[in-house]
Amino acid sequence: MASSLAVELINHIMEYLYYDPDALRACSLTSRMWLFPSQLQLFNSVTLTDLRSLRKFGDLMRTSPRIAKLVRELCIDAHAASLGRDSQTWVRSVAPACLLPRRAAYAAVPLRELERSSSRRRLSPEHTHVHVCDGSALSGGQFSTHPNARSPGVFLSKALKALSGFALRLTGLTIGPFCPLKDICRLFRHTRIHTHLRRVEFPRVDYQEVPAVDTLLALIGPDLLHFKIGCAFECPPSVLEWLSDNVDFSRNTRLRSLEFTVIDNRSEAMGWIPFILSQVASTNTRLSRIVFNVSILFDTQMQHSEWQKIEAILSYARLWALTEVIFVRRGGLDMESFRWVMRNRFAELEVRNLLHVQDGGDWTKGERVRP
């Protein structure tokens, strides 16, 4: 094995290699960079920043298939490509795509740019991410698109097509705003890349895109285990009626975890949560975990009729497998007040030892707190 690896080292010469002092297990490939196959053992993640580097990495994968077993995470950075960046970019901890506007994004940002406040203001938090890391093979992909990009869908489509040619078991998918959902649906229909998906997240969805969400859920089928959604639209009765005719969340009967992001806590914007919960609860008896990411300013907001509907559904007898309902504070009230409000609103869950309250940090201030 050592001799064959030496041959690979001769065939693939690295021109640049850069160690990130803050994340030593990350590496970036630009169109001017090669990477030693042996060096891939040093990294959990590799970043490709344009189509040329994607093609180079694809050639490397085809000539050295054993590399697939070394790379734990692959990041294809469409954000950097769309902005014309070809410098080193790094995989960073990314706040949810549903963050409020003006929140600086630290994903796919050149290291030297992180210290410039002007670049932090210029960058948008609206990203698209696809992320997998099971450690068994080439097990990660992360896609970032920028709302001002000329054609982010082109790079995403080509990247997904390239990955479909590898032995990739795509197990997780996160899609934020400005992502061409119709293009992804079309690609999934002609490839097998989605057949292993077990985790799908839509942190922020406009109601015009909901049919595409439904199409993706239908393509994935009943094997989906985790689903997360945050809807950036109000739900008057007419919209809820439209949702009931266009979306079916009950088909994914093996769901274990369901997560909601509550961006706007006004009562007219909350109707989609009990709608989805009621669909899932009517057919799913295996659901064990429900998470609410919530930001509230006043305790009276929890008195809305929609929260009463949610409380009634959570007490539904068919949810016999439910083991925890987690409310994550994302801003507004301080943690002590937030915990008190939730325990009073969901007293029955507290009695059944199902209620858990955690601090996720204030997303309006860019805080990130691990529960």
N, C-alpha and C positions, 0 to 999 in steps of 0.2 A: 504493500500500500504506500510505503514511503517513497519508493522509486516512481510509482505512477503519479504521486502527488508532486514530485519534483518535476516531472515532465509537464504537468499542468502549470507549474510556476514558471517554467521557461516559455510556455506558449502564451501566457497572459501576463504581460508586464504592467505593473502599476506605475503611473506617472506621478500621481499625487496621493498622499494619504495624510489625513488630518485627524488628530485626536481632540475631541471636545472635552475640555477639563471638567465640565459640569456633568457630562454624560458620556463616560468613556466607552460605553457599549453602544455607540451610535456611529454610523458612517454615512457619508454622502458621496454619491456618484454624479458628476456632471457629464456633459457631452465630451469633456476633455480628459475624463478620468477612467482608469481601469482599476481593478481590484484583484489582488492575489487571491486565489481560491483558499489558500491556507489562512489568509487574514480574515476571511469571513468567520472563522471560528472565534475571533476576538469580539464579535459584535452580535448583539441581539437584533439590531435593526439596520437596514440599509435604505438610503433615500435616493430615488432617481428623480431628476428634475426636468427632463425634457424627453421628447420622442427619440432622439438619437441615443441618449443614455439607456432608454428603455430597450431599444434594439440591441445595444451592446450587451446589456445584461441578459437579454433573451438568447443571444448567441452563446454567451458564457454558460447559461443553463443547459443549452442543448449539447454543448461539447463536454460539459462537466456535470452530469446529472447528480453526482453525489453532493454537490453544493446545496441542493434542495434540502438535504438533511441537516445542514449546518445553519442555514438562515432561519431565524425564528420570526422575524417581522420584516415585511417589505413595505416601504412607503413610496408611493408614486405621487409626486408633488405637482399637481396640475396648477396650484396657486402660483408657485414659483415660475412654472413654464409660461403661464398666461401673462405674467408681469415681465417676462423677458429676463428673469434672474437665472444666472448660470453659476453663481458662487455656491459655497457650501451652505446647505440648509440642514436643519436638524429637527428630528422628531421631538416634539415637546408635549407636555401635559396640556390638553386642550379642554377648555371649559365647554359645556354643552352648547350646541349650535343654536339653542333657543335663547341665548343670552340677549339682554336688551341692547339696543344700538349703542355705539361709541365704546363698547367694551373692547379693549385691545386684545388681539389674537396673537398668541405666541407660537402657534404651530406653523411650520414651514417658513420660518423667518431666519434670514442669515444671522449668524451668531453676533457679528459686529453691529448689526442693525438693532439688536435688542436694547442696547444702551442709548439709543437715540429716541428721545421723546417724540420727535416729529414723525418717525416711522410708526410708532405705536398709535399715534392719532390717525395716521393714514390708513393703516390696515383695518380690514373689516372682520368681525367675528363670524360672518356667514361662511361657513365651510361645509364641505361634504366629506364624510369620512367612511371608509370601509376598513374594518380592522379585524384581523384574526390572529390568534396566537395560541396554538395548541401544542407547539413544540415537536410535532411528529414529522413535519416535512416543511416545505416552503409554506409558511403558515401565517403570513400577514400581508395585508394590503391596506393602505390608507390613502384616500383620494381627497385633495383639497381643491375647491374651485372658488374663484373670486367673482362677486356679482358684476364687476366691471370687465371681466375677461371677455375677449373677443369671441372665443368659441370653446368654452370649457367642456361642452358635450363631446367634441371631437376627440380631445385627449382622453376623456373618461372612457369613451367607447373603445378606442384603440387599446387603452391600458387593460380594460376588461377582456377584450379579445385576446390580447397577448397572454394574460394570466390563464385564460381558458385553455391555452395550449400546454400549460404546465400541469403537473400532477398536484393541483391545488384543491384542497378541500375547504372551500369558503364557508366558514361556520357562522360568521357574524357580519352584519351589514348595518351601517348607520348612514342615513341620508338626511342632509340639511337642506335649507332653502337654495334656490337657484340651481338645483340639480335637475337635469332632463330625465324625469321619471319615465316618460314615454319611451325614450331611447333605451333606458335600462330594461324596461319591460320587453321591448322588441328584441334586445340582445339575449335576454334570458330565454325567450321562446326558441331561439336557434342554438343555444348552447346548454351544457349540463352544469354550468358553474353554480347555479342556485340550488342544486339538488341536496346539498348538505347543510343548507342554512338552518340554523337553530335559533339565532338571535337577530332580530330586526328592530331598528330604532328609527323613528321619524320625529326628532325633537321639535320640529316646527313645520306645520303643514297648512297651506291655504286650502279653502274648501274646493277651489277649482281643481286641485291635484288629488283630491280624495279618491276619485275613480281609479287613478293610477296606483294608489296605495292598495286599493282593493284588488287590482289586477296582480300586483306583486304577491299579496297574501294568497291569492288563488293559485299562482304558479308554485309557491312554496309548498302549499298543501297542509295536511294536518300535523306534520312533524315539527312545527314551530314550537319552541319552548319558552322563549322570552319575547315580549312585544312592548315597545315603548312609543308613545305618541304625545305630542304637544300641538294643539291646534291654535293657529293664530287667526281665528275668526269667531265672530259672534254667531250664536245659534238661536235665532227666532224660530217659532214653530214651523215656518215654511222651509227653513234650512234643515231642521231635524227630519221633516218628512222627506226631503230630498235625500238626506243621508240614508234613511231607512230603505230607500229604493235603490241605492247605488253601492252600499257597503254592507258586507256580511262578515262580521268578526266571529261568528259562531262556528265557521268551518274549521278553525284551527283548534281542534278539540283536545289537544295534548298540552295546551299552554300551562306552564308552571308558574310563570311570573308575568305580571302586568304592571307597567309603570306609566304614570301620567306626569306631564309638566304643565302646571297651571300658571300661565303667563299673566293672564288678566283675571282677577277674581270677581269681576262683576257678574251678577246673576245671569245676565243675558248672554254671557260668554261661557257659561259653565254647563250648558245643556248637553254638550257632546260627551261629557264624562259619564253621567248615569246612562246615557244611550249605549255607549260601548260596554259598560259594566253589565247592563241588563242583558245584552246579547251574549256576552261570554258566560254569565252566570246561568243562563237558561239551558245551556248545553254542556258546560264544562264542569266536571266534578273534581278535577285534579288541580285546579288553581290553588297554589299554596302561598303565594307571596304577591302583595300589591303595594306599590310605592307611589306616593304623591309628593312631587316637588312643589312646594307652596311658598308664596310670598304674600303675606297679608299685613295691612297697616293697622287695622282695628279689629278687636275681638268680635264686634257686631257683624263683620263680614261672614263669619261662620254660621250666622243665623239664616242665610239665604235658603230658599226652598230647595235649591239644587243640592246643597249639602245634606239636607234632610233626606232627599231621595238616595243619595250616596250611602248614608248611614243605614237606610232601610235595606238596600241591596246587599251591603256587607253583612247584614244579619240574616241573609237569605239561607234557608235551611240546606239548600243543595250544595253550598260551599263548605262541605264538611271537611275538605282537605286543607282549608285555610289555616296557616300556622302563624302568619305575621302580617300586619298592616303597618307600613312604615310611613310616617310623615316627616319629610326632610325640610327643615327651615332654609329658605333661600333668600331671606331678606325681610325687611319690615320690622315686625315685633322682635324684641330681644328674645333670647333663647328661653329664659325662665317664663316669660309671658306666653310665648308660643307653646311651650309644653303644657302650661295650665289650660290654655284655650282648647287644645286638642283633647286633653283628658276629660274636659267637661263636655265637649261636643260629642265625643265617642266614648261615653262612659261604659256602655255595654262591652265594647271591645276591650276596655281596660279591665273589666271584671273577668273576662275570658282570657286574660293575659295574652291578647293578640296585638295590642297597641304598642308601637315603638316610636319614639320621637327622637330625631337626630338633627344635628346642626351641619348643614352643608355649606355654610358661608353665604354672604350677601353677594348675589351675582351682579347687582348694580355697581358694586365697588370692586369687582374682580376677585373677591375672596374665594378660596377653595379650601374647604375643610373636609378631611376624610372622616366619614362617620365612624 
